[in-house]
Amino acid sequence: MKFVENWSEGWKWLSVHAFALIALLPVAWANLPADVMAYIPEQWLPYCSAIVAVCGIILRLVKQSPKTAT
């Protein structure tokens, strides 16, 4: 297995942000107050994770050029 050329800049990639969000979703859910949890059906959680994962895959395919100073 080889890393991509610019692996050290991976923290800037939108796909990495999306997958980090997937990792944080269960932690955030566990720390929500019960009254807030009541607004979100627990059955939706796998779908939320799946949607963010698909977004991560799509974002990995999008060319992300460096921001230029304006």
Steps between C-alpha positions, in 0.01 A plus 500: 500500500627844409384837622393770257764763424354772716386281790630752754237746379220247543353689792395770249299262281123523514472121485714469814269750671198292401651177632607673821139607540392137465743407776366776725128435445471219758692704758282805439184287521606346830560845649177665388245582769201264505256775401702572185526128419121481514478719188711262289374143452777253582415304183632792296857472632626234256353700211669819619836320513443348157414839348813659644708204374363540147575872519855411606542275199366768266719766661806276454436504126466879479815690405589726790740761376692706751342828602666802349530833673268762354 
